[in-house]
């Protein structure tokens, strides 16, 4: 089946794959929520290529949190339609 996220990205998945995608996106969201909690920790640095010396920006983390919250909402709506 073909699914379109609110941001316009389209994915083609089976219902089983959709359930797995929900778990994956919930994990991504939790990771960004954890980052948001640690952003003021002076020992925290971005994990990039190993040479980063700065933190992720707060705006980036907030945009990712919003993105994954919306995706989780979209996926749950699709799962409830079946």
C-alpha positions as CSV (number, residue, x, y, z in Angstrom):
1,X,0.0,0.0,0.0
2,X,1.1,3.6,-0.6
3,X,1.1,6.0,2.3
4,X,1.8,9.8,2.3
5,X,3.1,11.5,5.4
6,X,1.8,15.0,6.2
7,X,5.2,16.4,5.1
8,X,4.6,14.9,1.6
9,X,7.0,12.0,1.8
10,X,5.5,8.8,0.3
11,X,6.3,5.3,1.4
12,X,5.0,1.9,0.0
13,X,4.6,-0.6,2.8
14,X,2.6,-3.6,3.9
15,X,0.6,-3.4,7.1
16,X,3.3,-5.4,8.9
17,X,5.9,-3.0,7.7
18,X,3.8,-0.1,8.8
19,X,3.8,-1.5,12.4
20,X,7.5,-1.8,12.2
21,X,7.9,1.7,10.9
22,X,5.8,3.0,13.9
23,X,8.2,1.3,16.3
24,X,11.2,2.8,14.4
25,X,9.8,6.3,14.5
26,X,8.9,6.0,18.2
27,X,12.6,5.1,18.8
28,X,13.8,8.0,16.7
29,X,11.5,10.4,18.7
30,X,12.8,9.0,22.0
31,X,16.3,9.6,20.8
32,X,15.6,13.2,20.0
33,X,13.8,13.7,23.3
34,X,16.8,12.4,25.1
35,X,19.0,14.8,23.1
36,X,16.8,17.7,24.1
37,X,17.2,16.7,27.8
38,X,21.0,16.6,27.4
39,X,21.5,19.6,25.2
40,X,22.7,21.8,28.2
41,X,25.2,19.2,29.4
42,X,28.6,20.7,28.8
43,X,30.1,17.3,28.1
44,X,27.6,16.5,25.3
45,X,28.7,17.0,21.7
46,X,27.2,16.0,18.4
47,X,28.0,12.4,17.4
48,X,28.6,13.3,13.7
49,X,31.8,12.1,12.1
50,X,33.8,12.0,15.3
51,X,35.3,15.5,14.7
52,X,32.4,17.5,15.9
53,X,33.0,19.9,18.8
54,X,29.6,21.5,18.9
55,X,26.1,20.5,20.0
56,X,23.2,19.9,17.7
57,X,21.3,23.1,17.5
58,X,18.1,23.4,19.6
59,X,16.2,24.3,16.5
60,X,17.3,21.1,14.7
61,X,16.3,18.9,17.6
62,X,12.9,20.6,18.0
63,X,12.3,20.2,14.3
64,X,13.1,16.5,14.5
65,X,10.9,16.1,17.5
66,X,8.0,17.7,15.6
67,X,8.7,15.7,12.5
68,X,8.6,12.3,14.3
69,X,5.6,13.2,16.5
70,X,3.7,14.0,13.3
71,X,4.9,10.8,11.6
72,X,3.8,8.7,14.5
73,X,0.4,10.4,14.4
74,X,0.1,9.7,10.7
75,X,1.1,6.0,11.1
76,X,-1.3,5.5,14.0
77,X,-4.1,6.9,11.9
78,X,-3.2,4.6,9.0
79,X,-3.1,1.6,11.3
80,X,-6.5,2.5,12.8
81,X,-8.1,2.6,9.3
82,X,-7.3,-1.1,8.7
